[in-house]
Amino acid sequence: LLVSLVLLSVPIFVVGFVLQLFFGVKFGLAPVTVGGDWTIGKLLLPAFVLAIANIATTLRLARTSVADNLSADHVRTARAKGLSNGTVVRNHVLRNSLVPVVTYIGINLGSLMAGAVITEGIFNIQGIGNLAYQAVNRGDAPVTVTVVAVMVMVYVFMSLVVDLIYAVLDPRIRYV
């Protein structure tokens, strides 16, 4: 709980600079900036910076959801029927607990794209976030509108994927 609160309270640019300082400058484990060539090794640190706050919130949400489902009536009934603990957790607790987690991850995609603007600036990545930042600074309306439209399309597509995942996780959810 304390770790997730700390991760949520520290701004993304502070996390980026601190991780650059430790992993890039002090220990030399990761490059300080990404630059032009995008390799997996160079993108690990920026990806971790983008994901760190979302991981903390997702873990808290998953823990709360599992705790709520463990005390639900259908779980008690499944245990009373003699199902093994693993079967109860896998088939009854986890599937129902994943619905709010998947919802959060799908909704949170927008903040990931917004955080990409900051992270790309810190790590010198020439991506869509950097393009949006430069277009806004230059007053380039067509590029700004195009970048925002692409981000909206990605967000809408992810919302569709989340809705399809609902039907897989919870068979009671059906779309007509």
trRosetta pair geometry for C-beta under 8 A, 3 or more apart (Angstrom, degrees):
i j d omega theta_ij theta_ji phi_ij phi_ji
1 4 6.1 -59 -148 37 27 106
1 5 6.4 26 155 -18 63 108
1 60 7.5 88 -115 -110 64 106
2 5 5.7 -56 -149 36 31 111
2 6 6.4 31 154 -18 66 105
3 6 5.8 -55 -150 36 31 110
3 7 6.3 28 154 -17 65 108
3 56 7.2 -146 121 -122 77 109
4 7 5.6 -54 -144 39 33 111
4 8 6.2 32 156 -19 66 108
4 56 3.8 151 -142 -169 77 98
4 57 7.1 139 -171 -64 113 37
4 59 6.3 -143 -93 74 130 112
4 60 5.1 140 162 -53 164 114
5 8 5.8 -57 -145 38 30 109
5 9 6.2 21 160 -17 65 113
5 56 7.9 -166 -29 174 21 134
6 9 6.0 -63 -143 38 27 106
6 10 6.5 21 163 -20 65 108
7 10 6.5 -56 -143 31 26 105
7 15 8.0 53 -148 -95 69 137
7 52 5.6 -133 -161 152 115 94
7 53 5.7 180 147 -102 90 54
7 55 7.5 -62 152 72 155 89
7 56 3.9 172 84 -58 132 150
8 53 5.6 103 -108 -147 52 91
8 56 5.4 -140 -50 103 86 141
8 57 6.4 98 -94 -61 116 91
10 14 5.2 -114 179 81 94 125
10 15 5.5 109 120 -56 118 94
10 53 7.9 -149 66 -82 76 104
11 14 4.8 92 65 5 83 104
11 15 7.2 -152 98 -4 44 87
12 15 5.6 -53 -149 37 36 112
12 16 6.3 41 152 -23 66 106
12 49 6.4 97 -169 164 87 94
12 50 7.4 36 -151 -105 128 43
12 53 6.7 -77 -81 -12 91 133
12 115 5.3 -155 -126 -144 173 108
12 118 5.5 102 96 95 121 142
12 119 6.6 -70 155 -62 122 90
13 16 5.4 -49 -147 35 35 117
13 17 6.4 32 157 -16 66 104
13 118 5.4 -99 -70 178 93 124
13 122 6.2 178 -136 -70 75 130
14 17 6.0 -56 -146 39 30 106
14 18 6.1 28 156 -17 66 110
15 18 5.9 -58 -143 40 28 109
15 19 6.1 22 160 -14 65 111
15 49 5.4 154 114 -141 107 86
15 52 5.9 -157 -176 59 155 150
15 53 7.7 -149 -15 -41 161 96
16 19 6.1 -61 -145 40 24 105
16 20 6.2 27 155 -20 63 108
16 46 7.6 27 -126 -116 105 64
16 49 4.6 57 -89 -148 78 149
16 118 7.3 -165 -12 136 152 97
16 119 6.0 -171 -93 -119 138 69
16 122 4.1 25 148 146 145 169
16 123 7.0 -113 -162 -42 118 91
17 20 5.5 -53 -146 36 31 114
17 21 6.3 34 154 -23 64 105
17 122 6.6 -116 -61 -147 68 125
18 21 5.6 -53 -150 33 31 113
18 22 6.4 15 159 -7 66 108
19 22 6.1 -58 -139 45 31 100
19 23 5.4 -4 177 14 71 117
19 24 7.7 72 132 -8 61 97
19 30 8.0 -8 155 59 94 142
19 45 5.8 168 139 -164 124 104
19 48 7.1 -180 -152 94 162 118
19 49 6.0 -145 37 -78 150 102
20 23 7.0 -62 -117 55 16 85
20 24 4.7 -22 -166 23 57 134
20 25 6.8 51 142 -13 68 99
20 32 5.4 70 -164 -145 101 75
20 45 7.3 106 -82 159 62 142
20 122 7.0 -143 -40 163 140 107
20 123 7.5 -163 -85 -92 119 77
21 24 6.9 -2 -48 51 7 91
21 25 5.2 -37 -151 35 43 122
21 26 6.4 42 150 -16 65 105
22 25 7.4 11 -30 50 8 81
22 26 5.2 -32 -141 36 40 127
22 27 6.3 19 162 2 63 109
23 26 7.6 12 -28 51 13 89
23 27 5.8 -39 -131 55 35 114
23 29 4.8 -72 -163 61 80 106
23 30 4.4 18 140 26 114 111
23 45 6.0 -176 91 -108 146 129
24 27 7.9 52 18 55 12 73
24 28 7.2 34 -175 -106 29 32
24 29 7.5 -85 -74 54 33 63
24 30 5.3 -62 -78 82 74 79
24 31 6.3 15 -126 144 105 18
24 32 3.8 117 171 -84 144 68
24 45 7.3 44 -54 -122 103 173
25 28 7.7 -21 169 -66 9 60
25 32 6.4 54 -56 -88 78 119
30 41 7.4 -165 -128 165 77 79
30 42 7.5 131 -169 -125 86 41
30 44 6.6 -123 -120 71 128 105
30 45 4.5 116 159 -45 158 132
31 34 6.7 119 94 -91 124 38
31 35 7.7 -68 147 4 145 105
31 41 7.7 87 -1 124 103 93
31 42 5.2 -14 38 -121 128 89
31 45 7.8 -153 59 19 61 137
32 123 8.0 -169 146 -133 46 67
33 123 5.6 151 -136 -175 56 52
33 124 3.9 14 -160 37 121 125
34 37 8.0 -143 165 73 74 48
34 38 6.4 22 174 -105 120 69
34 42 4.7 116 -129 154 79 116
34 43 6.5 52 -118 -80 131 64
34 46 6.5 -30 -47 -20 130 138
34 123 5.0 49 -10 149 101 105
34 124 6.0 -171 43 80 72 76
34 125 4.7 27 52 -85 140 84
35 42 7.6 -74 37 -167 84 151
35 124 6.0 16 -70 113 46 118
36 126 6.9 9 -108 14 57 129
37 42 7.3 110 100 14 76 159
38 42 6.5 -137 -146 75 41 121
38 43 6.0 41 -166 -54 88 121
38 125 7.6 66 -98 -140 106 99
39 42 4.8 87 57 10 80 103
39 43 7.0 -166 87 -4 38 92
40 43 5.9 -69 -144 44 30 104
40 44 6.7 51 156 -49 65 92
41 44 6.1 -33 -154 -4 30 116
42 45 7.7 -58 180 26 37 98
43 46 5.7 -61 -156 49 55 107
43 47 5.6 57 149 -26 81 110
43 125 7.9 79 -110 -108 86 134
44 47 5.8 -63 -147 39 27 111
44 48 6.2 27 157 -20 65 108
45 48 5.7 -53 -145 35 31 112
45 49 6.5 34 154 -21 63 103
45 123 7.1 160 96 -108 104 136
46 49 5.5 -51 -147 34 35 114
46 50 6.5 34 155 -17 66 104
46 119 5.2 116 -159 167 95 115
46 120 7.5 63 -156 -82 140 48
46 122 7.7 161 -111 78 95 102
46 123 4.5 -80 -80 1 118 167
46 125 6.3 51 -112 -37 170 142
47 50 5.8 -54 -151 37 32 111
47 51 6.1 17 157 -10 66 116
48 51 5.9 -66 -140 46 29 103
48 52 6.1 48 161 -53 67 97
49 52 6.2 -34 -142 -2 25 115
49 119 5.4 155 98 -122 123 117
49 122 7.5 -110 144 75 168 145
49 123 7.8 176 29 -39 148 127
50 54 7.6 -3 142 9 64 123
50 112 5.9 66 175 -147 113 84
50 115 5.3 139 -133 113 81 126
50 116 6.5 21 -111 -81 132 68
50 119 5.3 -40 -68 -50 93 166
51 54 5.4 -78 -156 53 50 109
51 55 5.4 56 150 -34 87 105
51 112 8.0 21 -85 -118 59 111
52 55 5.8 -50 -146 29 27 113
52 56 6.8 28 155 -19 60 103
53 56 5.8 -52 -154 32 35 113
53 57 6.6 27 153 -11 66 106
54 57 5.9 -57 -147 42 34 106
54 58 5.9 35 156 -21 68 111
54 105 7.7 87 178 -117 119 69
54 108 5.6 130 -128 156 115 146
54 111 7.4 161 -79 90 110 119
54 112 6.8 2 -53 -76 152 99
55 58 5.7 -58 -142 39 28 111
55 59 6.2 28 159 -19 64 107
56 59 6.1 -58 -150 35 25 109
56 60 6.6 23 154 -16 62 107
57 60 5.7 -55 -149 37 33 111
57 61 6.2 31 155 -17 67 108
57 104 7.0 -150 129 171 108 137
57 108 7.6 162 85 -99 137 149
58 61 5.7 -56 -146 39 30 111
58 62 6.2 31 155 -20 66 107
58 101 6.2 75 -159 -151 86 94
58 104 6.3 171 -104 104 75 131
58 105 6.5 46 -108 -74 124 91
58 108 8.0 -101 -66 16 101 164
59 62 5.7 -53 -142 37 30 111
59 63 6.2 32 157 -20 64 106
60 63 5.8 -55 -148 35 29 111
60 64 6.4 26 156 -15 64 108
61 64 5.9 -57 -147 39 30 109
61 65 6.1 28 156 -19 65 111
61 100 6.1 -138 172 122 113 109
61 101 5.7 151 111 -96 115 73
61 104 5.5 59 109 -16 177 165
62 65 5.7 -57 -143 39 29 111
62 66 6.2 28 159 -18 65 107
62 97 6.5 75 -154 155 66 113
62 98 7.9 14 -121 -98 94 53
62 101 5.1 39 -82 -90 85 132
63 66 6.0 -56 -146 37 27 108
63 67 6.3 27 155 -19 63 109
64 67 5.7 -56 -147 37 29 112
64 68 6.4 29 155 -18 64 106
65 68 5.8 -53 -148 36 30 111
65 69 6.3 22 156 -13 65 109
65 96 7.8 -165 168 118 103 73
65 97 4.0 129 127 -151 109 83
65 98 7.8 152 125 -46 149 22
65 99 8.0 -175 -158 53 142 72
65 100 5.2 -168 -93 50 136 124
65 101 6.4 -115 21 -39 159 95
66 69 5.8 -60 -144 42 30 106
66 70 6.2 39 156 -31 66 103
66 93 6.1 55 -144 167 77 111
66 94 7.4 5 -107 -93 100 56
66 97 4.7 30 -76 -125 62 156
67 70 5.9 -47 -147 24 29 115
67 71 7.4 9 161 -2 58 104
68 71 6.7 -77 -164 42 30 95
68 72 7.0 49 143 -51 66 98
68 97 7.8 147 59 -105 90 91
69 72 5.1 -30 -152 -7 46 124
69 75 6.3 115 157 -44 71 138
69 92 7.4 173 167 134 114 77
69 93 4.7 138 118 -141 123 71
69 96 5.0 150 -120 89 138 118
69 97 5.0 -107 4 -64 147 95
70 75 6.0 -135 -151 127 29 169
70 93 5.9 30 -78 -122 65 129
71 75 7.3 41 28 58 3 132
71 76 7.9 20 -167 -46 38 107
72 75 4.9 93 64 5 83 104
72 76 7.2 -151 98 -4 45 88
72 96 7.5 -45 15 103 165 160
73 76 5.6 -57 -150 38 36 111
73 77 6.2 37 153 -20 69 106
74 77 5.5 -49 -145 37 35 115
74 78 6.4 40 153 -22 64 103
74 92 6.0 -159 122 -159 102 122
75 78 5.7 -50 -147 34 33 112
75 79 6.5 31 153 -16 64 104
75 88 6.1 91 -153 180 80 111
75 92 5.2 156 -97 126 75 133
75 93 6.0 53 -105 -71 128 90
76 79 5.8 -55 -149 38 31 109
76 80 6.3 33 151 -21 65 108
77 80 5.5 -55 -146 36 32 113
77 81 6.5 35 153 -23 64 103
78 81 5.7 -52 -152 30 32 113
78 83 4.9 -37 168 33 87 137
78 87 7.7 -146 167 111 121 94
78 88 4.8 146 115 -118 126 97
78 91 7.6 -177 -148 83 153 109
78 92 5.1 -141 -12 -37 164 160
79 82 7.9 73 174 -54 34 14
79 83 6.5 -87 -94 54 33 86
79 85 7.7 30 -112 -96 100 63
79 88 5.7 23 -69 -98 78 156
83 87 4.6 -114 176 89 106 124
83 88 5.1 131 104 -59 118 88
83 91 7.9 -89 179 48 150 130
84 87 4.6 91 58 8 82 104
84 88 7.0 -149 93 -7 41 87
85 88 5.7 -55 -147 36 32 112
85 89 6.2 27 157 -16 66 107
86 89 5.9 -57 -145 39 29 107
86 90 5.9 20 160 -13 66 113
87 90 5.9 -58 -137 43 26 106
87 91 5.6 -4 175 7 66 119
88 91 6.8 -67 -127 50 16 90
88 92 5.3 -37 -168 35 58 121
88 93 6.5 52 138 -15 72 105
89 92 7.3 -51 -89 54 8 79
89 93 4.7 -38 -142 40 49 128
89 94 6.1 57 156 -25 67 100
90 93 7.6 34 -3 46 14 86
90 94 5.7 -20 -137 24 31 129
90 95 7.9 50 153 -27 45 93
91 94 7.8 46 -5 42 12 93
91 95 6.5 -10 -172 -5 31 126
92 95 6.9 -51 -124 37 9 103
92 96 6.7 -7 169 -1 48 118
93 96 6.5 -78 -156 44 21 100
93 97 5.8 14 159 -18 65 120
94 97 5.5 -61 -137 41 29 110
94 98 6.2 34 163 -30 66 105
95 98 6.1 -53 -150 24 26 112
95 99 7.9 41 151 -34 54 91
95 169 5.3 167 -167 -172 79 75
95 170 6.6 143 152 -77 100 63
96 99 6.3 -35 -167 2 40 114
96 169 7.9 147 -81 156 26 102
96 170 6.8 78 -102 -93 61 107
97 100 7.4 -57 -174 35 45 95
97 101 6.8 35 141 -11 71 118
98 101 5.2 -66 -149 46 47 115
98 102 5.6 47 155 -25 81 105
98 169 5.2 -134 84 -138 116 140
99 102 6.1 -53 -144 35 25 107
99 103 6.5 29 154 -20 60 107
99 166 6.4 63 -131 -125 93 81
99 169 5.6 175 -74 112 78 142
99 170 5.8 15 -77 -28 128 129
100 103 5.3 -52 -148 36 37 117
100 104 6.3 38 155 -21 68 103
101 104 5.8 -53 -150 35 31 111
101 105 6.4 29 153 -18 64 106
102 105 5.7 -53 -145 37 32 111
102 106 6.3 32 156 -18 65 107
102 162 5.7 155 151 -145 97 87
102 165 5.2 -146 -166 109 149 135
102 166 7.0 -173 95 -70 141 68
102 169 6.8 -160 -4 -23 151 156
103 106 6.0 -60 -150 38 27 109
103 107 6.3 19 158 -12 65 110
103 162 6.5 102 -103 -177 44 131
104 107 6.0 -60 -144 42 29 106
104 108 5.8 26 159 -21 66 116
105 108 5.7 -60 -140 39 25 112
105 109 7.4 52 154 -47 56 84
105 162 7.5 174 79 -102 85 114
106 109 6.2 -30 -169 -11 34 113
106 158 5.3 172 -147 144 80 98
106 159 5.9 111 171 -99 122 49
106 161 7.2 -174 -112 77 115 88
106 162 3.4 -4 -81 -70 158 144
107 110 7.0 -41 170 15 51 105
108 111 5.3 -47 -164 37 67 110
108 112 6.3 73 138 -25 78 97
109 112 5.3 -52 -152 33 39 116
109 113 6.6 37 152 -18 68 101
109 154 7.1 -143 154 130 131 98
109 155 5.8 170 97 -113 119 72
109 158 4.8 52 -13 95 169 169
110 113 5.9 -54 -151 35 33 107
110 114 6.4 29 152 -14 66 106
110 151 7.8 87 -126 165 69 108
110 155 5.6 40 -75 -112 88 129
111 114 5.4 -52 -143 41 38 111
111 115 5.9 40 155 -20 68 106
112 115 5.7 -54 -143 40 29 111
112 116 6.5 44 151 -35 61 99
113 116 5.4 -40 -153 16 34 120
113 117 7.9 46 149 -24 55 87
113 128 7.8 -40 -153 98 95 121
113 129 7.2 -177 -177 -81 59 98
113 151 5.1 129 171 -144 155 115
113 154 7.1 135 -78 83 141 136
113 155 7.4 -82 -1 -63 148 102
114 117 6.2 -39 -172 12 42 111
114 118 7.9 28 141 -3 63 99
115 118 5.7 -55 -160 40 50 107
115 119 5.8 42 147 -16 79 111
116 119 5.5 -57 -134 46 34 109
116 120 5.6 37 164 -23 69 108
116 127 6.5 -85 169 100 116 134
116 128 6.9 25 122 71 140 86
116 129 3.7 -161 119 -52 88 139
117 120 6.3 -55 -144 36 19 108
117 121 6.7 20 153 -18 56 109
117 129 3.8 -149 -81 -170 46 104
117 130 7.3 157 -139 -61 56 37
117 132 5.9 -74 -101 74 112 118
117 133 5.2 135 -159 -56 101 109
118 121 5.8 -61 -157 35 31 112
118 122 6.5 27 152 -19 67 106
118 129 7.5 -73 13 169 38 140
119 122 5.7 -53 -147 35 35 111
119 123 6.2 1 166 9 69 112
119 125 7.3 2 121 26 79 130
119 129 7.0 56 55 79 79 165
120 123 6.5 -69 -134 55 26 89
120 124 7.8 -23 172 153 56 1
120 125 4.1 -96 -138 65 78 99
120 126 7.6 133 -173 -70 115 11
120 127 4.9 -124 -112 41 139 105
120 129 4.2 155 12 76 137 116
120 130 4.3 -121 134 -44 132 94
120 133 7.7 -171 81 2 116 133
121 124 7.7 21 -172 -72 25 40
121 129 7.6 -100 -26 124 80 111
121 130 6.5 152 -68 -99 64 86
121 133 6.5 55 -68 -18 115 177
125 129 7.7 46 86 55 108 108
125 130 6.3 -168 91 -26 65 131
126 130 5.5 -99 -134 73 38 150
126 131 7.7 71 -180 -51 66 84
127 130 5.5 102 50 15 57 100
127 131 7.0 -103 115 -5 36 95
128 131 5.3 -50 -145 37 35 117
128 132 6.4 40 154 -22 66 102
128 147 6.0 157 -173 -145 92 102
128 150 6.9 -118 -148 96 140 136
128 151 7.3 159 145 -68 135 95
129 132 5.7 -51 -150 33 31 111
129 133 6.4 32 152 -19 64 106
130 133 5.6 -52 -147 36 34 114
130 134 6.3 29 156 -15 66 107
131 134 6.0 -57 -145 40 28 107
131 135 6.1 28 156 -20 64 110
131 143 6.9 -122 166 171 97 117
131 147 5.8 180 107 -96 107 136
132 135 5.8 -57 -144 37 28 111
132 136 6.4 27 158 -18 64 106
132 144 6.7 87 -145 -126 69 65
132 147 4.4 -173 -86 137 90 154
132 148 7.4 106 -125 -57 118 69
132 151 7.9 23 -78 -36 144 136
133 136 6.1 -58 -150 35 27 108
133 137 6.4 23 154 -15 63 110
134 137 5.7 -57 -146 40 32 111
134 138 6.1 22 159 -11 67 111
134 140 7.8 7 122 25 74 129
135 138 6.0 -60 -142 44 28 104
135 140 4.3 -92 -151 66 76 108
135 143 3.9 -140 -121 100 134 115
135 144 4.4 -180 130 -64 122 74
135 147 6.3 169 31 1 153 138
136 139 7.6 31 -178 -74 30 33
136 140 7.9 -73 -47 43 20 75
136 144 5.7 99 -74 -105 67 123
140 143 4.4 15 123 30 118 115
140 144 6.1 146 91 -22 68 91
141 144 5.6 -59 -141 39 31 113
141 145 6.1 29 163 -18 69 107
142 145 5.9 -56 -145 38 28 108
142 146 6.3 28 156 -19 63 109
143 146 5.6 -56 -146 38 31 113
143 147 6.2 30 157 -19 67 106
144 147 6.0 -56 -147 36 28 108
144 148 6.3 23 156 -14 64 109
145 148 5.8 -58 -145 41 29 109
145 149 6.1 33 154 -22 65 108
146 149 5.6 -54 -146 36 29 113
146 150 6.5 30 154 -19 64 103
147 150 5.8 -52 -150 34 32 111
147 151 6.4 30 152 -17 64 106
148 151 5.6 -54 -148 38 33 112
148 152 6.3 35 152 -21 66 105
149 152 5.6 -53 -146 36 32 112
149 153 6.4 33 154 -20 64 104
150 153 5.7 -53 -149 35 32 111
150 154 6.5 33 152 -18 64 104
151 154 5.7 -52 -149 35 33 112
151 155 6.3 34 151 -20 64 107
152 155 5.5 -55 -148 37 33 114
152 156 6.3 32 154 -18 67 105
153 156 5.8 -52 -143 38 31 109
153 157 6.2 34 155 -19 64 107
154 157 5.7 -55 -147 38 29 113
154 158 6.3 28 154 -18 64 106
155 158 5.8 -55 -147 37 29 109
155 159 6.5 34 151 -22 63 103
156 159 5.5 -50 -151 32 34 115
156 160 6.7 37 149 -19 63 101
157 160 5.6 -52 -155 33 35 113
157 161 6.5 35 148 -18 66 103
158 161 5.4 -49 -146 36 38 114
158 162 6.3 44 152 -22 66 101
159 162 5.6 -49 -148 33 33 114
159 163 6.6 34 152 -18 63 103
160 163 5.7 -54 -151 35 32 111
160 164 6.5 30 152 -16 65 105
161 164 5.7 -56 -150 38 33 110
161 165 6.3 35 151 -22 66 105
162 165 5.6 -53 -148 35 32 113
162 166 6.8 46 149 -30 62 96
163 166 5.5 -40 -156 18 36 119
163 167 7.4 34 151 -16 60 97
163 175 7.1 62 161 -66 112 142
164 167 6.0 -50 -161 29 40 110
164 168 7.0 36 145 -15 65 103
165 168 5.5 -55 -154 37 42 112
165 169 6.1 35 152 -16 74 108
166 169 5.9 -63 -144 41 29 105
166 170 6.1 -34 179 38 68 101
166 173 4.8 -63 144 104 104 160
167 170 7.4 -75 -123 65 18 64
167 171 7.6 50 -175 -114 57 38
167 173 5.4 -121 -93 97 55 98
167 174 6.7 82 -125 -104 104 40
167 175 6.5 -70 -74 -3 131 99
169 173 7.9 22 69 31 79 129
170 173 4.7 67 91 1 103 107
171 174 7.9 18 172 -60 52 89
